Amino acid sequence: MSEEIVLMKGNEAIAHAAIRYGVDGYFGYPITPQSEIIETLMEEAPWETTGMVVLQAESELAAINMVYGGAASGKAVMTSSSSPGISLKQEGISYLAGTELPALIVNVQRGGPGLGTIQPSQSDYFQTVKGGGHGDYRLITLAPNSVQEMADFVDLGFRLAFKYRNPAMILTDGVIGQMMEKVTLPPSRRRRTEQEIREQCPWAALGKTPERKPNIHTSLELDPVIMEKNNERFQAKYREIEKNEVRYEEIQCEDAEYLFVAFGSAARVCLKAIEMAREEGFKVGLLRPITLWPFPCKIIEEYAKKVKGMLVVELNAGQMVEDVRLAVNGKVKVEHYGRLGGIVPTPDAVLEAFKEKITK
Amino acid sequence: MNKNDIVSPENIVYKKPELMNDTFMHYCPGCSHGVVHKLIAEVIKELGLEDKTIGIAPVGCAVFAYNYLDIDWVEAAHGRAPAVATAIKRLNPDKMVFTYQGDGDLAAIGTAETIHACNRGENIAIIFINNGIYGMTGGQMAPTTLPNMITSTTPRGRDVRMTGNPVKILDMLIHLDGVCFATRHSVHTAAAVKKAKKAIKHAFENSMAGKGTSIVEIVSTCNAGWKMTPVEANDWMVENMFPAYPLGDLKNV
C-alpha cells in the first residue's frame, strides 16, 4: 500500500499503522475505549497480506505474556488496552523490562480508580512513568496529541524499543483514541524475514544454531552480586535514553511570559486556551512533553528562568505537575489545573484557572 | 586395566544426552525432574529439532530448566507459559515450541492460560509435572495435592471441605477440541521411562505436524517435599497418586 490520506479515529490509525509498518503480531483483549484497535485489525485481516498475527487473547494477562513470548523471538509485537486492563499487564511489562525485550504497549486511558469510567482521563501518568510493575525499571513513554501522532508513534515506539531493548508505551486517552482527524498513513513496509531478525537481533530465541550459545530470556538471578550488576546495566541504559530521547514541542514560547505544560488531549485544550489568553493580553506559551519518560526536565528548567509562572493542565488530580515542580525546583510558581473522573476541561475553564492561580 | 581401557566406544552402552549441559542440577536426589529433562533432550536430538526448538520454562522447581538443556529458552511468569508459547509458535510456525510446567503453575495460577491455549488448539506441547506439592517454595499445598495429604500449608492434611478436591486438569482438558493428545505417565521404573519418552516424542511430533495441543502429564515424586526417601516416595506414588491419577492415554486423535 502506498501513502494515503484518510479520515479516521485515533484507535483505527494505530491499527492501520501497525499493519503498514510491518508489525509482526498484535495480542489484545477488548476494553472500552480502545476496542477499535483489535476490531480494525480483525476487519483488515493482515495475516492474509503481510502475515501479521492478530489474536484475541483470553485476558490482558495472557495478551501481555503473548507479547513477551513474541518479543523473545525477536518479533515486533504489540498489545493495547485501557487503564483497568493496563493494570493487569503490569507484571508482564516488568518482565519485559527485566529481560530487556522490545515491545509496544498502547494505553488508551479512561478514568479510574477501579473499573472507573469509560470516559477519557490521564490518571495513569504515575503508573506509567513511575513504575507500575515491580522493580527498578523505566518504560519509554510517548504521548500523542493527534490522530497523526497515534499512527507515527507506532513506528517511533518500536524504533526506540528495539534500539534500547526496552518496552515502550503509547500513553494516550479516550479523546485521542475516539476522535476522528485527517491522518497520513505511511506506505507499507514489509515485515522482517527470520534471517534479518537473526542478524539484527542475535539475542532472539528462534532455535539455537551450532555457531552460537543458547539464547535464554529470563529475569531471574538468585546471586545478588550479579542481580545488582544487571540492575546497574538497566540503569546505565535508562541514563542513555534520558540523554538521547527527550522529545517535546514548544508552541508560542518565543515571547511567552507564562507557560502551560500539558500532554496529549490536555495539550489540545491548551492550544485554544493560549489563543484566548493572548486575546486578553497574556503572553502564554505551551510546552508539550511528547516523551513523558524520559521527561523534558532541562527545557522546563530553562523556562523557569524566563517565565513568571506555569500552569500544568492534566486530566487528573495532579501527577505530571510533580515532575514539573522537580524540574523547576522552586524557581517559579507552578500550579495545577485538572478535571477528574472522565471530565475534559474546556479552554474557558483552563483560562479561568490560569488567571486565578497564576496571574493573581 | 585402567578406566580408559573400559571406556572405549564399543563398550559404551549409555551416555549423557548430547543436549544436556555439563552442569550441576539443583534438583533433589530422587526427584523426577532430572529424568524428564533427559527424555526431552533425547527426543529433541532424535527428531533433529535442536535448531528449531524453543522451550518455555515455568516458575517452580523447573524454573532453571534453561540451565540444563542446550536449546533456546524463554522463562515465563508464573502460570503464563502457554500464553508465551502461543505467540512464539504462531509467529514462528516452523518451530517446535513446548512448555514445561509444574502442577501449581499449570493447574492453579495458570489455569486460564492452560485451558485457552488448549481450546485454541495451539500447536504446542505441554510437559506437565504433577507431584502434588509446591517444591520450590518448600512444600505447600498444590491444586493436585491428595485429600488428607500433609503439606506445609495443610499441616493436618488437606481438608477437602476447606480447600477443595484435587484438580484433575487432564480429565478436564480432554473435552476441548483443540487437544489432540493427552496422556499420563510416570518415570519411576525403566519401563515407565520408556513409555514416557514415547509420549513426549509423539507430543513433539504433533507440534511439528500442526495437529493441535498435546499434553503429557508425568505423575512425579517430590521425596524432599513429601519427606520420604526416594524409594519410599516411589512406593507412596504408586499406592496413592496412581489411583487418583491413573496412567495411560486419555485422548489420542
HADDOCK unambig.tbl for C-alpha pairs under 7 A between the chains (distance, minus, plus):
assign (segid A and resid 53 and name CA) (segid B and resid 91 and name CA) 6.66 0.50 0.50
assign (segid A and resid 58 and name CA) (segid B and resid 116 and name CA) 6.65 0.50 0.50
assign (segid A and resid 62 and name CA) (segid B and resid 80 and name CA) 6.79 0.50 0.50
assign (segid A and resid 62 and name CA) (segid B and resid 83 and name CA) 5.42 0.50 0.50
assign (segid A and resid 62 and name CA) (segid B and resid 113 and name CA) 6.50 0.50 0.50
assign (segid A and resid 65 and name CA) (segid B and resid 80 and name CA) 6.44 0.50 0.50
assign (segid A and resid 65 and name CA) (segid B and resid 83 and name CA) 5.76 0.50 0.50
assign (segid A and resid 65 and name CA) (segid B and resid 84 and name CA) 5.30 0.50 0.50
assign (segid A and resid 66 and name CA) (segid B and resid 83 and name CA) 5.09 0.50 0.50
assign (segid A and resid 66 and name CA) (segid B and resid 84 and name CA) 4.63 0.50 0.50
assign (segid A and resid 66 and name CA) (segid B and resid 86 and name CA) 6.57 0.50 0.50
assign (segid A and resid 66 and name CA) (segid B and resid 87 and name CA) 4.91 0.50 0.50
assign (segid A and resid 68 and name CA) (segid B and resid 84 and name CA) 6.41 0.50 0.50
assign (segid A and resid 69 and name CA) (segid B and resid 84 and name CA) 4.27 0.50 0.50
assign (segid A and resid 69 and name CA) (segid B and resid 85 and name CA) 6.43 0.50 0.50
assign (segid A and resid 69 and name CA) (segid B and resid 87 and name CA) 5.74 0.50 0.50
assign (segid A and resid 69 and name CA) (segid B and resid 88 and name CA) 5.53 0.50 0.50
assign (segid A and resid 70 and name CA) (segid B and resid 87 and name CA) 5.23 0.50 0.50
assign (segid A and resid 70 and name CA) (segid B and resid 88 and name CA) 5.12 0.50 0.50
assign (segid A and resid 70 and name CA) (segid B and resid 91 and name CA) 6.83 0.50 0.50
assign (segid A and resid 72 and name CA) (segid B and resid 74 and name CA) 6.94 0.50 0.50
assign (segid A and resid 73 and name CA) (segid B and resid 88 and name CA) 6.49 0.50 0.50
assign (segid A and resid 205 and name CA) (segid B and resid 54 and name CA) 6.76 0.50 0.50
assign (segid A and resid 205 and name CA) (segid B and resid 72 and name CA) 5.39 0.50 0.50
assign (segid A and resid 205 and name CA) (segid B and resid 73 and name CA) 6.63 0.50 0.50
assign (segid A and resid 206 and name CA) (segid B and resid 52 and name CA) 6.89 0.50 0.50
assign (segid A and resid 206 and name CA) (segid B and resid 54 and name CA) 6.77 0.50 0.50
assign (segid A and resid 207 and name CA) (segid B and resid 51 and name CA) 4.51 0.50 0.50
assign (segid A and resid 207 and name CA) (segid B and resid 52 and name CA) 4.44 0.50 0.50
assign (segid A and resid 207 and name CA) (segid B and resid 53 and name CA) 5.17 0.50 0.50
assign (segid A and resid 207 and name CA) (segid B and resid 54 and name CA) 5.85 0.50 0.50
assign (segid A and resid 207 and name CA) (segid B and resid 71 and name CA) 6.79 0.50 0.50
assign (segid A and resid 207 and name CA) (segid B and resid 72 and name CA) 5.53 0.50 0.50
assign (segid A and resid 208 and name CA) (segid B and resid 50 and name CA) 6.73 0.50 0.50
assign (segid A and resid 208 and name CA) (segid B and resid 51 and name CA) 4.70 0.50 0.50
assign (segid A and resid 208 and name CA) (segid B and resid 71 and name CA) 5.53 0.50 0.50
assign (segid A and resid 208 and name CA) (segid B and resid 72 and name CA) 5.52 0.50 0.50
assign (segid A and resid 209 and name CA) (segid B and resid 51 and name CA) 5.25 0.50 0.50
assign (segid A and resid 214 and name CA) (segid B and resid 70 and name CA) 6.14 0.50 0.50
assign (segid A and resid 214 and name CA) (segid B and resid 71 and name CA) 5.25 0.50 0.50
assign (segid A and resid 214 and name CA) (segid B and resid 72 and name CA) 4.82 0.50 0.50
assign (segid A and resid 215 and name CA) (segid B and resid 72 and name CA) 4.85 0.50 0.50
assign (segid A and resid 215 and name CA) (segid B and resid 73 and name CA) 6.38 0.50 0.50
assign (segid A and resid 216 and name CA) (segid B and resid 66 and name CA) 6.90 0.50 0.50
assign (segid A and resid 216 and name CA) (segid B and resid 72 and name CA) 5.69 0.50 0.50
assign (segid A and resid 216 and name CA) (segid B and resid 73 and name CA) 4.69 0.50 0.50
assign (segid A and resid 216 and name CA) (segid B and resid 74 and name CA) 5.77 0.50 0.50
assign (segid A and resid 217 and name CA) (segid B and resid 73 and name CA) 6.28 0.50 0.50
assign (segid A and resid 217 and name CA) (segid B and resid 74 and name CA) 4.70 0.50 0.50
assign (segid A and resid 217 and name CA) (segid B and resid 75 and name CA) 5.94 0.50 0.50
assign (segid A and resid 218 and name CA) (segid B and resid 74 and name CA) 6.32 0.50 0.50
assign (segid A and resid 218 and name CA) (segid B and resid 75 and name CA) 4.97 0.50 0.50
